């Protein structure tokens, strides 16, 4: 690596640490300032921060591999998260969540189920889920950052003690960058996170534009067209995938056949089924939830969520598409000759291209941007998880009346513990792909059933929520353990079959157990206190099956109106998914020089933007609370 590139990275890291620590004084007032920025941060800064927080290195490396192998259809793999949950948040959920005016997702649960035994059980289980998901993501970042940095940086730095290997170079690099990020995040809370993420977003955009621009000068149309096929460019699909690669690149077709996505229609159907319910369930209790609660009012919560969609996809996919175009021309021929091609070969495409095929200067900016991507997402989780430990467990159940400075100190300790156990979990992860699929399907699968019911069904109570979440978490954890030990399963047994089942097909099993736990817990216990239900319904005003509560409220206040916007919200979500998808495929088609499809994607983006102006934005502007 050239001294110019190293200097750029060094300046970026020092600047990030300086800004993060400089604004940290604002975070020391109380927990509200530490975890929510005192609810004084502008919505567009929160939107940039939220977009930056979703722009991580591990996810970027995974998306580079997917786009390389599957072509433009790979944007549908994003639905496994599901990426379009941001659209549902934008259209109605941000407003519902912000009306609660509390600090964390689990504290929000008390407004739905009350503060009795059932309410506290539901409150505790969502706090546990929030911490568990943060640990999973930290292990995911640990795995991805280590692989990325060990290939990019020129030094081999394994740590040995007494001749025994303690940490590999990958693990050492990951630990160093995690330590640096943890310092400013713990010190400055939400203020430091947002301030540094705005800087990091700007650097990421510059990196994306530079790499996309570089491909136009370094790679010709002829070179691109010699590698990719018409099917690679095609976003439409049949039930079964057609060959994406020519005979010269048959190894890539073979790899597709082994990944479990061959029946692509079934995969997309499963992704939509899971994605619809996951999106209505709302954002998991992490940094996304915290950004919504950090806004000043419901109108700004909606603006922030919409802005997140706008700022995230086009710059991110300029970078991804630029890397993939270079990889198609310079790496595809040698990769096609590799015997036993696996996901591991896809996961290192990003660092290999940066290491060997990006010019001096641009490489430094791009590496700074990708480090920014890692640090911003990591810091967001390190800020959000301790909020649940301190505010929802320690403060509520152990020391409810301590001074603010005491809680801030406990937050520091909680942050370091979350990082420690997340990294520890990362040592046992098989790969980025396995963690991606486990988090997006199994872990989140256990979250969905109970969190859909909490919005739409008045009879659903705290015990139903507790048992539904617990059942989902237990089955998701068993699936993870089974997946990590599948090499020890005896072929021909049901354990072997379960262990080798693609993670996204495991979702219905987890969803079913969680739904069963939710119904049994609800019907075998008493309903939630009616006063709590009336207060929640009047405040949040969700749609769904709330007729008994609505009638009680109308008996007291005849002017109260139910929420009749279900079909309107669903229409906007459908338009929003198309709008979001156009922002993903637009930069891909631009960078691969398919200009007719670029124009079509741009037209779709403009038309859907205009429609949403009238069907969503104008309605948000009229919001009072």
Buried (B, 14 or more C-beta within 10 A) or exposed (E): BEEEBBEBBEEBBEBBBEBBBBBBEBBBBBBBBBBBBBBEBBBBBBBBBBBBBBBBBBBBBBBBBBBBBBBBBBBBBBBBBBBBBBBBBBBBBBBBBBBBEBBBBBBBBBBBBBBBEBBBBBBBBBBBBBBBBBBBBBBBBBBBBBBBBBBBBEEEBEEEEEEEEEBBBBBBBBBBBBEBBBBBBBBBBBBBBBBBBBBBBBBBBBBBBBBBBBBBEBBEEEBBEEBBBEBBBBBEBEEEBEBBBBEEBEBBBEBBEEBBBEEBEBBBEBBBEBBBBBBBBBBBBBBBBBBBBBBBBBBBBBBBBBBBBBBBBBBBBBBBBBBBBBBBBBBBEEBBEEEEBEBBBBBBBBBBBBBEBBEEEBBBBBBBBBBBBBBBBBBBBBBBBBBBBBBBBBBBEEEEEEEBEBBBEBBBBBBBBBBBBBBEBBEEBBBBBBBBBBBBBBBBBBBBBBBBBBBBBBBBBBBBBBBBBBBBBBBBBEBBEBBBEBEEBEEEEEBBEBBEBBBBEBBBBBBBBBBBBBBBBBEEBEBBBEEBBBBBBBEBBBBBEBEEBBEBBEEEEEEEEBBEBEEBBBBBBBBBBBBBBBBBBBBBBBBBBBEEBBEBBBEBBEBBBEBBEEBBEEBBEEBEE
